[in-house]
Amino acid sequence: MAFLQIAHLEKSFGTTRVVRDFDLSIEKGEFVSLLGPSGCGKTTVLRMVAGFETPSSGAIAIDGRDVIALRPNQRHIGMVFQAYALFPNLTVAENVAFGLKVKRMPADLRAARVREMLALIGLPDLGNRYPFQLSGGQQQRVALARALAIKPHVLLLDEPLSALDARIRVSLRAQIREIQRELQITTIFVTHDQEEALSISDRVVVMNGGVAEQVGTPFEIYNRPATRFVAQFVGTLNLIEADVIAPATGTVRIGTTEVSLGRPLPAGRVTLACRPEAVSLGAAEGRPLLLWAEIGKVEFLGAVIRLRAQAGRTALSLDMFNRPDTPPPAAGDRVQVSISPADLLVLEA
Amino acid sequence: MTDATLAEPVAPAPVAPAPVAAESPAPRPRRTAALALKWLGVAPFMIFALLFLILPTIHIVLGAFQTPEGAFTLRNLAGLAVPQVVRPFMLSIRLSLLTAGLGCLIGLILAAAVTRGGLPGWIRDAMLTFSGVASNFAGVPLAFAFIATLGRLGLVTVVLKEVFGINLAATGFNLISFAGLTLTYLYFQIPLMILIITPALDGLKREWREAAEILGASGAQYWRMVALPVLWPSLLGTFALLFANSFGAVATAMALTGSSLSIVPIILFAQIRGDVLQDPHLGYAIAFGMIVITGIANLVYIVLRSRAEKWVR
């Protein structure tokens, strides 16, 4: 049995069903992200695990123990909030020690644990400062130390990076992951930032309308999206309308080009999808789908250059590495692009 | 190469500053006029403050150190030490401490109930609206309202006696007494507390409670270790403000008790009015004493308030 088991979880506010038949199993030490747009129910799931919301139905078990009837202070869970939620009247050290003091840990052990936690988050000398004297990134690290100090069974992170600026966000998420790996603590991370979720997680749960649309590793979520929503929400996607002319062999016509995908397809019209990095400039072996396109925009993203092109009525984005010896085409250039059938996803209607 | 680079800032090319110079005088009168207009907007307040606060205060402070002939003296301040003045000061301080304390306690409970008690929103709106009105309802109308309800022939007194058989007078209650004045003062003290403490209670973030709870704290531990310490400067500050508010109130006490209850504002009034005890300069000294006490209370309020704001910003 999984360490954290969520089964058939439902939550309604009035007549609005916010979470529907949500199932999730998380192994001990695993880092799982709940990813989805605002209002998809990800924070509600997290708050039900924490005990701040009571499920309308369903079960939550931690280490085999049903926790639905337990109050938040009985669940032994650590939580980091989006807005830090440090106690403003307490110093950094007192904040970290709060949970230990409540549990009546002896003062000397408490002080040692606080020192250990502050060292873990890289702020060993800031114990005497008050929260208002810290930057946002420092406050969030203290909040993490406070949550970890009680040695919780499960760590919940509710969009902990969204209030921080981009650079701090990247470095802090790496630090969070490092600490999580070091402590091997089972973690649920809520975010609406796909890059954050894909970069930090063992597995990602993509949520939409209160439902888990797909649960998988970042590789699976990105490369083999299970639904149209997941495909469109995670990463950039090119959508290509095609007519299936031979369903058995999966031969489709795109404009005047015909190509076989090598797998059976439903008859009629389908939407094919591929990532920008699956589209190459020029013809290449193993890429039988060739399209002529006109370059619209050229965007420099550092190591990568993103080209926006128009192939007939299909808008395409394609990525190429930024190599000084290979200048990108200019806007207005007419180029040939190629796609491998293996990289084409067939989206449900 | 180096010389050329260094030379550039030292001798910059004369880049036609003329248009800028030609345009610059025009905005200045406009700015001055705009600034004058802004000052004109606050002029009524400044004039009012000068005529009815600053100049009278200076007059009182100077008068407290002067003889009727205008010579410097400390005799007026020494006059504050006589029992006839000390007793009213002590009575006023007792009354102010009691009404401020009760006002804080009851007001905090009511404000907490409407802000954090999960009651419907309209109750909060209604209470805040009522508090806005009641906190400014003082003086003769308030005294009359209490006489008309809790006086010897007041409506409540009569209803209690006729309907419920409770004789207020027999219980020892008398509106024209220390207890009666305390009760009357609470009518504006409690709403004032509600008005001031509600924003502070709103400032207690939900996440603090949730963070405390998930770290293992009970509701009582959260209030003891987080909420009350965060509120403490606001509570003490509001207590100081309520104290000052009560200490300076005169019209309500005057209208309710006449001169039967000697609190400081009433003896001050008697000194200046001059029916029996006319010594305006002793009156100035008494007023000076009141200024000092209310000034200290307001200073405490400002200091504690700024401390509270620092925490929750």
Interface residues (C-beta under 8 A of the other chain):
Chain A: A50 G51 F52 R71 P72 N73 R75 I77 G78 M79 F81 A83 Y84 A85 L86 F87 P88 N89 L90 F98 G99 K101 V102 K103 Y130 F132 A143 R146 A147 I150
Chain B: K205 E207 W208 E210 A211 A212 E213 I214 L215 G216 A217 S218 Q221 M225 V226 P229 V230 K310 W311 V312 R313
